[in-house]
Amino acid sequence: MNRLEKHILFIDHSPSIRTKQLADAAMTIMTTESDLAVIRKQPLNTTTEDIIAADGVLIATTENIGYMAGLTKDVFDRTYNDLLDVTAGKPVAVYIRAGLDGTGSRKAMQSILIGLRWRLMNGILICHGKWDNHFIEGVETLALGLALRVEMGA
């Protein structure tokens, strides 16, 4: 990837077939409907340098026991202090696939984003309850919105 090319870092925790469907839909819409490069990484492979270099970040997580997935939290456990004051203003979008109501996951994510002073491009999308194919449309809308705003320099 040419560093002059803008890109989105997609931190993707998709442990199931359904969550992979959501992530694939996000990836497809961002790469086909924008001129951005998208780098998709699993949480354990995401580094501080990846986040700093990104022009925007899309975070996909599941809800586990009423909280964001431990692997998603691990990204911030490893990078948070190094990102403080270095990435303020970074555009971000988040979606959560939640079996419960997603409240605990959303609150935890909001606290992290506020601390980092990242700019949430839209409300955190919670896809909760029994699987619904409309989740895909919601994720596509969220991902494309982030991509277009990053592309325009938001």
C-alpha positions as CSV (number, residue, x, y, z in Angstrom):
1,M,0.0,0.0,0.0
2,N,1.2,3.5,-0.9
3,R,1.4,5.5,2.3
4,L,-0.1,8.5,0.4
5,E,-3.2,6.4,0.0
6,K,-5.7,6.8,2.7
7,H,-6.8,3.7,4.5
8,I,-9.1,2.3,7.1
9,L,-7.9,-0.2,9.7
10,F,-10.7,-2.7,10.2
11,I,-10.2,-4.4,13.6
12,D,-12.4,-7.5,13.1
13,H,-13.3,-9.9,15.8
14,S,-15.7,-12.3,14.0
15,P,-15.7,-15.7,15.8
16,S,-18.8,-17.1,14.1
17,I,-20.3,-17.6,10.6
18,R,-22.8,-14.8,11.2
19,T,-20.3,-12.3,12.6
20,K,-18.0,-13.1,9.6
21,Q,-21.0,-12.3,7.3
22,L,-21.2,-8.9,8.9
23,A,-17.5,-8.3,8.6
24,D,-17.4,-9.5,5.0
25,A,-20.3,-7.1,4.2
26,A,-18.4,-4.2,5.8
27,M,-15.3,-5.0,3.9
28,T,-17.1,-5.3,0.6
29,I,-18.9,-2.1,0.9
30,M,-15.8,-0.1,1.9
31,T,-13.7,-1.5,-0.8
32,T,-16.2,-1.2,-3.6
33,E,-17.8,2.1,-2.8
34,S,-14.8,4.2,-1.8
35,D,-11.3,4.8,-3.1
36,L,-9.8,3.8,0.3
37,A,-7.6,0.8,1.0
38,V,-8.9,-1.3,3.9
39,I,-6.6,-3.3,6.1
40,R,-8.5,-6.0,8.0
41,K,-6.8,-7.4,11.1
42,Q,-7.7,-9.7,13.9
43,P,-7.4,-8.1,17.3
44,L,-4.4,-10.2,18.3
45,N,-2.5,-9.0,15.2
46,T,-3.4,-5.3,15.6
47,T,-0.5,-3.1,16.7
48,T,-0.1,0.4,17.9
49,E,1.6,1.3,14.7
50,D,-1.4,-0.1,12.7
51,I,-3.7,2.2,14.6
52,I,-1.5,5.3,14.4
53,A,-1.0,4.8,10.6
54,A,-4.7,4.5,9.9
55,D,-6.8,7.4,8.6
56,G,-9.9,5.8,10.3
57,V,-10.7,2.7,12.3
58,L,-13.7,0.3,12.1
59,I,-14.1,-1.9,15.1
60,A,-16.2,-5.1,15.0
61,T,-16.7,-6.9,18.3
62,T,-19.0,-9.4,19.9
63,E,-20.5,-9.1,23.3
64,N,-19.3,-11.7,25.7
65,I,-20.9,-12.0,29.2
66,G,-22.3,-8.5,28.9
67,Y,-19.0,-6.9,27.8
68,M,-16.9,-6.4,24.7
69,A,-15.0,-9.5,23.6
70,G,-11.8,-10.0,25.5
71,L,-9.8,-10.0,22.3
72,T,-11.1,-6.6,21.4
73,K,-10.3,-5.3,24.8
74,D,-6.8,-6.8,24.5
75,V,-6.1,-4.4,21.6
76,F,-6.7,-1.4,23.9
77,D,-4.9,-3.1,26.8
78,R,-1.8,-3.3,24.7
79,T,-2.1,0.1,22.8
80,Y,-4.1,2.6,24.9
81,N,-1.2,4.4,26.6
82,D,0.8,4.7,23.4
83,L,-2.2,6.1,21.5
84,L,-3.0,8.8,24.0
85,D,-2.4,12.3,22.6
86,V,-1.1,10.7,19.4
87,T,-4.4,9.7,17.8
88,A,-6.8,12.3,19.1
89,G,-9.5,13.1,16.6
90,K,-9.1,9.8,14.7
91,P,-12.4,8.9,13.0
92,V,-13.9,5.6,14.3
93,A,-17.0,3.5,13.8
94,V,-18.0,0.5,16.0
95,Y,-20.5,-2.3,15.7
96,I,-21.3,-4.9,18.3
97,R,-22.9,-8.3,17.7
98,A,-24.7,-8.8,21.0
99,G,-26.6,-11.7,22.3
100,L,-27.8,-9.6,25.2
101,D,-28.6,-5.9,24.9
102,G,-25.1,-4.6,24.2
103,T,-25.3,-2.0,26.9
104,G,-22.1,-3.1,28.8
105,S,-20.1,-3.4,25.6
106,R,-21.3,0.0,24.3
107,K,-20.4,1.7,27.6
108,A,-17.0,0.1,27.7
109,M,-16.2,1.1,24.1
110,Q,-17.5,4.7,24.7
111,S,-15.2,5.1,27.7
112,I,-12.2,4.0,25.7
113,L,-13.0,6.2,22.7
114,I,-13.6,9.2,25.0
115,G,-10.3,8.6,26.7
116,L,-8.5,8.4,23.4
117,R,-10.5,11.4,22.1
118,W,-11.4,9.6,18.9
119,R,-14.3,10.9,16.8
120,L,-17.2,8.5,16.7
121,M,-18.6,9.0,13.2
122,N,-22.0,7.6,14.2
123,G,-23.6,6.0,17.2
124,I,-22.3,2.6,18.1
125,L,-24.3,0.1,16.2
126,I,-25.6,-2.8,18.3
127,C,-27.0,-5.8,16.5
128,H,-28.6,-7.6,19.3
129,G,-30.9,-10.5,19.8
130,K,-31.8,-13.3,17.4
131,W,-30.0,-13.1,14.0
132,D,-31.7,-10.7,11.6
133,N,-30.6,-10.2,8.0
134,H,-31.2,-6.4,8.5
135,F,-28.0,-6.5,10.7
136,I,-26.0,-6.7,7.4
137,E,-27.6,-3.5,6.0
138,G,-26.9,-1.6,9.3
139,V,-23.3,-2.7,9.2
140,E,-22.9,-1.7,5.6
141,T,-24.4,1.7,6.2
142,L,-22.1,2.3,9.2
143,A,-18.9,1.1,7.3
144,L,-19.7,3.1,4.2
145,G,-20.4,6.2,6.2
146,L,-17.0,5.9,7.9
147,A,-15.3,5.2,4.6
148,L,-16.9,8.2,2.8
149,R,-16.1,10.6,5.7
150,V,-12.5,9.4,5.8
151,E,-12.3,9.8,2.1
152,M,-13.5,13.4,2.3
153,G,-11.1,14.2,5.0
154,A,-13.4,14.1,8.0
